[in-house]
Structure formats: C-alpha cells, structure tokens
Amino acid sequence: MTTAVRASPLTGTGPLLKVSLHQDARLIAPWVVLISVLSASSILAYAWVFPDADDRRALAATLGSNPALSLVFGPARDLMTADGFNAWRAGQLGAFFAGLMAILIVVRNSRANEDSGQAELIASGVIARHSRLAVAVLMAAVAAVALGVFCFVVTLLCGGGVVPTLILSASFTASALMFAGVAAVTSQLASEARTASSMAVGTLGVFYVLRGYIDSSDFPDWVTWLTPLGWLEETRPATENDPWPLLLALAFAVLLVLAAFVLQGHRDFGQGMVATRPGPARAGLAGSAWGLAFRLHRGLLAAWLIGFAGLGLLFGTIATSIGDLIAENPAVGVVLAASGVGSLTFAFLMTILQIIAIIAAAMGVQVVLRIHAEETDVRVDPLLATPLRRPTYLASNALVAFGSTAVAMLVAGTTLGLVASAEDETVEFVDVVAQAAATIPGVWVLVALALAVVGAAPSKRLVGWLGVVATFGLTILGPTFNLWDWVLDISPLRHVPDVTSASPEWSGLAWLVGFIAVFTTIGFAGFRRRDIDST
C-alpha cells in the first residue's frame, strides 16, 4: 500500500529562488551601490566641504532648522560630526530608495510574471502556489540584507563610525523589508503589475510626505511614531544609536507578508482582489490616438493630481510658520534673505515649488517611459498597422506628459498660494501661482530629456530617471556642498526666475525652452527611424 506524500506549500522555492536571483542580480546591484554611495559620499564630502569647526557651526545654524530641508531629509540632530551629517543627508533618502528597490523587486517577480505569462509556465513545473510570492519576498530580503552589509562596509571604509554606520545601514535594510511587504500586499490587490507598483510606490510616497510634514511642523515627539519611516528616524544614528525601533519595522514587515499570503490564497490566478472594471461599450475618445493616450494614463494622473493638491495644502501650512522659525533661528532668515527675494516666506515657497517641480518631473518621466512599456508589451505594432503615423502616436503621449506636469504645477501652486496668502499678508496668491507657472519649463526640460532617450535610444531610458535624480541633487543638495556655480547651473530649476523681482531674468526661461525644443526634436527624429520594440 502506497502512502501519498503531501506537498509542501513552498515546494520548489529553493531552485526558483536561485534562478531568479541569478537573473535579477544585474537589476538589484545598481540600487545597492547607489544607496551605499549616498551614505559613503556624505562621510567623504563632510570633511572636504566643512573642514573646521566654524564651517560646521555655520552649517548647523543655517541648515539644521530649515523646514524645507527637513521635509526631504528629516531633522538634523547633529551636524557637527560626519556621522551626524550622514544620518541627516542619507537617512531618509536612503530609506526611501531602499523601499523603492524592494517594491520593484517584489512586483517584478510576482505580479508582473503573471501578466507576462511566465508564471503560468513556471506553475507547470513542480512549484507550489505560494512559491512564487515567497521567492519574490525572499529576493527582496536578500537585496535588503546585501544593501545593509555593503553600505556598512563601504561607509566604514570611508571613515564612518562603527555603531552609527551599523544603525543607519540597518535602517535601510528595515525599510526595504517593510515595503517588500507593502508590495506583496498590493500585488494581490491589483489586477496588473503596473497598478500594483503604483499602489505600493504611492504608499511609500504618502509615508514619506507625512514624515516630512511631521518633521517640519511643531508636533509633539510622539507623532513621529505614527509613520513607518518615523520608526526608522527614531533610531537616531550618531546621537542615541537606538536599534529597538527596527524591531517594530521587522514586525510590520512580517505582518504584511503574512497578509499577502492570505490574500493570495483567496484570489484567482492572473486576477486581483480588486476586479478590473469593464471597458465602455463604445470607444468614445479612445477611438483616436489622442483619446487613447489620455485614457491609458487617466487613472495614474488623477491620483497624482490629488497628491499635488495635498502637497500644496501641507506645504502651505508649513510656510505660514516660517516667521516663528526665523525668530527662533535668525541664521535661517539670513540664508533666505540672501536669495534676494523680498518676502522671506516667498523665498521659502520658491524652495517648496522646486521640490514639487522635481516630483512633477518624476510623474512626467513615468508617463514617457510608458511609451516603451507599451512597445515591449506588443501593443504599439497593432496601432501602427492602422493609418496611425508614428509622429502622431508619439505626439499624443508627449502631450499627456507635458500637459499633466503643467497642470500638476498649477494645481500645487494654487493650493499652496491659497493657504500661504491666507495666513501671511506678505504673500500674494497671484505671485505663488505665477511662480509655479514659471517653474513649468524647468520641469519640461526633464520630461523632454526622457522623451529624447525613449524616442531615439530606449535602451538608455534610465537616463530619464538620472536627469530627475541629478536635478534633485544639484538643486537641493548642491548648495549644501558649496558646489561651483557652473555645476549648479546644470539644474534646469536654477534658471527659473523670481517673478516677484523688480526685473526678473526671463532669459533663463528662453534657454530652457531651447533645450526643450532640442530634446523633443531628437525624440521624434529617433522614434521615426528606429525599430519598434527595440531595447
């Protein structure tokens, strides 16, 4: 008499994990290296840019209490040491990118495989149902640990302290584990990989903005514990070096992964817990290339625009407290006054609009990269088999990218101006909206750069994201390191004039428009000549 052997719910996980890691290593390695470089470069740059105590005291006085920088980097608890500077400059940014890395790994190796049909081929082998999700989560965990170890070693070799570097690197690992759990859940809820990624990245973005809002506002200390990224902040590298909040992050990650496995057991293969709505009975606007482009992006754009309206409201409330901040720390007022803007509050608002512009550029690049994604999914060839011409197809998507970023800036500028002008009589609503409008060409340069790469050489499409990252570094971090003017001038946002000035330098916008025209022309010329679906 034979006895049936009961298969494990994770049968085949080991071999599949080995193969998947081998295939995904080249995509994971750049994330590990870049996040580690962010930490190590902070240690190296600190000694170079701020060599003596006077420089460091000036840094602490001018930047430590700047709410605009707290939005991005978190509170600066110790800018008198290299480890404290590293914890401030790399802590929250590194945690954000670590979370983003984990999200992409999990979705790519779980939900995306179902959409492409690869998961069905894998399932035909000796693979249990839960094995694919387990492999995706384990891959994110391996990447998280690799990031923590590599970052620790590299930062230590560059001169970082042992304990502060260990706590900081561990916080990156914890962030990756938490958002791997978030991505595992959204991969079960969404009906396709793109939606799952958007939901997970949106969750990460909301947590990041909430953390920044809390850090920039006069909330009690316990409010920091309301966000997962706040837990990582409470480890306080270089000051208290407290590892215990990391246990809370680990528990949160475990709960999310368990929830993802439960959800997976209750959904159909290839479907999500949230069913896809059926399409309209008639084509309507989607019957044209222009309507189709809008329809493909409308859900994503609606979510983004709601987010931009919220950003304007949140940042507007922070701007109204700038007067109290300057009273407590006059050095911040000196820095803002050095910008040449009449109102100190408006000078702060210009910085906020630069941050919003970088976020808007990220949205625009995402829309442009969808063009190539549609190619690789073999959805463009059938369209071009009709009388639709290539320039028309590309123009329809480019219009959505340029138009959506402009609307996003105006929406954020409107809500920002409404709140700031209502609370501060030195700020005019029209001026804030005009400044937001003047910032649009700076955003369009980055969108046009992505369009040029996708149109002419889609295999180099990472350049689109590098443009956004470089602009962020030069605009927000560049002044911190006292970079040369010619280096800072590489950022398109550097050339946006102050509309409240007696004589605004409009020539900067002319240069930006020129670059937009050049990049767009390159994109259209390249798309017309290259093969479709080329990588």
N, C-alpha and C positions, 0 to 999 in steps of 0.2 A: 504494500500500500504506500503510495507516494503522498508526501505532505506538501501542500502548496506553500511556497515561500512568499511572504508578504513583502512587497517592495517598500523601500523607504520613501518618504515624501520628498527626499532630496537626492534620489538616485541620479547619478550622472553629473552631480555638481562639480566634483573634482576635475575630471577631464575637460568639461566645458569651461571651467574657470581658467585652466592652464592655457587652452587655446585662445580664449577671449583676451586674457592679459597679453599674450604674445601679439595679437592683432591690434590691441588698443594702446600699447606701450608708447608708440610714437605720438599719439594724441595726448597722453597723460603727461609725458615728460616735460613739454614746454610749460605747462601750468606749474609743475613742481619747481622748475628752475626759475621762472619769472617771479613767483611769490617769494622764493628764497632770496632772490636778488633784491627784492624790495626791502627785505629786512637787513641783509648784509650791507647794502649801499647806504642805509641810514647810519650804520656804525662808522663806515669809512668817511662819509661826507661830513659827519658831525665834527670830527677832528680837523678836517680840512677847512670847512667854512667858518667854524666857531672855535678858533684855536685857543683863545684865552677866556678868563672869567668874565671880563667886561662884555665880550661878544655874547656870551651865554646868558648873562643877566639881561642884556637888551633883547635877546630872543624870547626869554621867559616873560618879559614885561610886555612886549608888543604882540606876541602870538598866543601866549598861554591863555589869555582871556578873550580872544577873538571868537565871537559866536559863530561867524561864518565858517571858520576852520573847525570848530567843534562839531558842526553839522557833518563834516566829512570824516574827520579823524578822531573825534571823541575828545574828552577832557585831557588837557596837558598837565599831568600831576608832577612831573619832574623834567624840566628842560635844561637842567644844569649838568646832566650826565648823558653819556652816549646811549646807555641802555634806556634811560627815561625818554630820550628823544626817539629812539627806535620804537619803543612801546606806543608812543603817540602817533608817529608817522606811519608805521606799518601795522599796528594792531588791528584796527577796524577795517582798513583796506584789505589787509591780508586775509582776514576772516571772511570778508565779502567775496573775494576771488576764490578762496578755498571752497566756500559754499557753492559758488557758480560752477567750479570744476566738478564737484560731486554731482550736481544736478545733471549736467550734460552727460556724465558717465552713466548714471543710472537710467536716464531716459533712452540714451542711445543703445544700451544693451538690454533693454526690456521692452518698452512700448514701441520704439522705432523698429525693432526686429519683427514685431507683429505686423506693422504697417507694410513692411517690405516683403513679407512672405518668408523671410529667413527663419523666423521662429517656427513656422509650420514644418519646414524641412528638419530643423533640429528636433522637434517633437516626434518625428517619425522614428527617431532612434531610441536608445534606452535612456530616456530622460523623463524624470518625474515632472509634474505640472509646476511645482514650486521651484524647480531647479533654476530656471532662467532668471526669476526675480532674485533668488539667493545669489546667483553669480553676479548680477548687476550690483547688488548691495555690497557683496564681498569685494568686488573690484573697486568700488568707491572707498571701501575701508582700507584696502591695500594702498590706494593712492593717497589717502589721508595720512596713514602712518608713514609712507615714504616721504610725503611733504614735511611732516614733523621732524623726522630724523635728518633729512637732507638740509632743511632750514637750520636746524640746531647746529649741525656740524659746520656748515658754511659760515653762519653768523659768528660762531665761536672762533673760527679761524681768522675772521676779520677783526676780532678784538672784543666781541660781546662777552658780557659776564655769564658765567655758567648757569646760575639759578634764574636770572631774568630771561635769558635766551630760552631756557628749557620751558618756562611757563608760557612765554609768547608762542613758541613753536607748538606746544601742546594745545594752545587755544585755536591755532589754525586747524589742527587735526580734529578738534572737537567741533568746530564749525562745519567742516566737511562731513563729519558723521551725522550731524543734525540735519543738514539739508539733503544728504543722501536719503534720509528717512522721509523728508518732505517730498522729494522727487518720487520715491517709491509709492507714496500715497497718491500723488497726482497722476502717476502712470496708471493707476487703477480707476481713477475717477474719469479721466479724459478719454475721449473716443479716438484720439490720434496723438502721435508723438509731439507734434507742434503745439497742440493745446496743452499737453502735459508739461512741456518745457515752459510755456508762457505762464501757466499757473504757478509752477514752482519758483521761477525767477521773479514773478510778481510778488510772491510771498516773501522771498528774500529781500526784495526792494522795499516792501512795506515795513518789514522789521528794521531795515537799515535806516529808513527815513524816521521812523518812530524813535529809534535810538538816538539819532541826531537831534531830533526835536527836543527830546528829554534832556540831552546833554547841553543844549543851547538855551534852555529855559530855566527858570528858577523853581524847579521842582524839588521836593524832598529826596534824600538819597535813596530811599526805599523804592521809588518809582523806577529806578534803573532795572530792578529785578523783574519788571513786567515784560521784558523782551528777551528772547534767547541771546541776541548779540550783547545785551546788557549783562547777561551772566558772564560772558567771556571778558567783558570790560572789568567786572568785579574781581578778576584775578589780579589786577593791578601789578603787572610786571614792573620790576625795577623799584617799586616802592614797598608794597606789602608781600608780593610774590605768594599769593594765596591760591593753592591748587584746588580747594574744595568746590568752588563753583563749576569746575569741569565735570564733577560727578553728576551734577544736575543736568548738564548738557548731554552727558552719556546716557543717563536715564531717559531723557526726552527722545534721543535718537532710537533707543531700543523700543520704546512705546510706539513710535511712528512706524518702525519696521514691522513690528507685530501687527499693527493695524493694517498695514499694506498686505500682509499675507492673508489676513482675514478677508479683506475686500477682494483679493484675487480669487479666493475660493467661492465668491458669490457673483462673479461676472462671467460672461461668455468670452471665449477666445476671440480676439480681434475687436471686441466691443469694450465700452467703458461703462462705469456705473451710471454716469450721466449720458443718456442717449442723445445721439445727434438728431437735431430737428430735420424733418424732411424739407427738401428744397421747394421753391414756389412752383405752381403748376405751369406758369408761363415765364419765359426768360426775362422779360422786362428790361431793366438797364443792363443786365448781364448779357444781353444779346449783342452788345458791342464790346470792342476791346477796352474802351474806357470804363464802361459799366462793370465789366468782369474784373478789372484791376481793383476797382473800388470795393466790389463785393468780396474779393479774396481777403482784403485787409480790414474790412469794416469792423469786425469784432475786436481785433487787436487794437485798432486805432481808437475805438470807443473806450476801451479800458485805459489806454494811455492818456487820452484827453481828460478822463475823470481824474486820473492820477495827477496830471498837471494842474488841474483846478485845485485839487487838495494841496499840492505843493505850494501854490501861491498863497492859499489861506494860512497854512502852517508857517511859512517863512515870513509872511506879513506880520504875524503876531510877534515873531522874534524881532523883527526890525523895529517895532514900536518900543522895545526895551533897550535900544542902543544908547539912549540918553543916560539911563541908570548905569549902564556898563561903563560909559566914559567917565561918569562921576566917580566910580569906584577905581577905575584904572585909566588915568589921563593919557598913558602911553598909547593906548589903542586909539584915542582921539587924535593924537599926533600923527599916527600912521594913516588914518583915514583922511585927515586934513591934507597930508602930503600928496594925495591923489589929485588935488586941485578942484574937487567938487565942492560947491558952496555948502550944501547941506550934508552933515556927517551921516545922517540917516540915509540920504540918497546915495552916498558913497557906498554904504553897506548894501543897499538894494542893488547897486550895479554888480557887486560881487555875487549876490544871490542869483541875479539874472545870468551871470556867467556859468554858475553851477547848473542852473536849469537848462541853459543852452547846450551844455555837454550831454545832459540827459536826453534832450530833444534830438541831438545828433545821433545818439545811440539808437533811438527809435527809427530815425531815417535810414541808418545803415541796415538795421534789421529788415526794413521794407525792401531795400535794394537787394540784399542778399537772398530774399525770397525769389527773385528772378532766376537765380541759378538753381535754387532748390526745385523750382518748377521744371527746369530743364532736366535735372537728374531724375526726377520722377516721371519723365517722359510725358509731360503734359503740354509742352510747348510745340513739339512737332505736329500734333494734330491741328493745332490752331494755325500754324504757318502753312499747312496743307490747303487751307482755305485762301480766299483772296487777301487775307490779312498780311500786310507787309511788316517786315522786321522793324523798321523805324517806328511804325505806329504802335507795335506791341511794346517796344522799349519805352516809347514816349508815354504811354498810358501808365506804366508803372513808375516812371520817373516823376510824372505829375503827382501821383499819390505821395511819393516820398517827399518832394519839395513842398507840396501843399499842406501835408499833415504836420510837418515840422513848423511851418509858418503859423498854422492855426494853434499848435501847441504853445508856441511862444506868446502869442497874443492872448490865449486863454489864461496862461500862468501870469502874464503881465497884468491882465485885467483884475484877477482876484488879488494879486499881490498889491496892486495900486489901490484897490478899494479898501483893503484893510489898513495899509500904511497911511494913506491920506486921511482916513477917518480918525486915526489916533495921533498923527503928527502933522501939525499945521504947516511945517516947513516943506512937506512933500505934496506935490500936485499929482493928482491921478493921471492927468494927461501926460505928464512928464514920464511917469513909470511905463505907461503903455507905449509911448514913443521910444523909450529906451529899449523896451522889449522888441519893438519892430526894427530898430536899428541893429539889433543883435542877430536878426534872421540871416543876413548874408554870411556871417561868420559860421552859422550852423550849416548853411547850404554848401559852403566850401567842403566840409567833411562829407556831406551826402554826395556831392559831385565826385569827390575822390573815390568813394566806394563805387559809384556808377561807372567811373572810368575803368576801374580794375575788373568789375564784373563784366563790363561790355567788351573789353579788349583782352584781358588775361584772367579768366575766372580761377585759374589755379593759384593765383596770388591774391585771392579775395580776403585773406587775413589782413592785408594792408588797410582795408576799410576800418577794421577794429583798431589797428595800430594807430591810425590817424586820430581816433577818438581818445585813446589812451595817452598819446603824446600831447594832445591839446590839454587834457586834464593835467598832466604832469607839468607842462610849461606854464599853464595859467594859474593853477592852484599851488603847486609845489615850487615852481621856478623861482619866484621872488624870495621864498624861504631860504634858498641856497645862494642868493645873490648872483644869479647867472647873468652873463653878459646880455646887453640889450639885443644884440643881433640874434642871440639864441631865443630869447623870449619873443622876438618878432616873428618867429616861425608859427606861433599860435595865431590862427585867424581871429580869435577873440581879442587879441591885443590891439587890433586895428579898428575896433568898434568905437566910434566917438561918443563923448559925453554930450547928450542932446541939450543939457541944461547949461552948457558952457556958453560964454558970450560969443565965441567963434569956434564952433565945432569943426574938427578936422575931417571933413567929408571925403577927403582924398583917400583915406583908408578904405572906405566902402567901395570906391572905384577900383582899387586893387583887388578887393575880394570878388567883385563882380567879374573882373577879368579872369581870375583863377577858376571861378565857377564855369565860365564860358569855355575855357580851355579843357577842363576836366570832362565836361559834358560832351564836348565835341569828340574827345578821344574815346569816350564810352560808346557813342553812336557809331563812329567810324569802325571801331573794333568789332562791335556786335554785328555790323553789316557784313564783315568779311570772314569772321571766324566760323568754325563748325558749331552747330548746336549740340548741346550735351558734352562739350569739351570740358575737361577738368584741368 
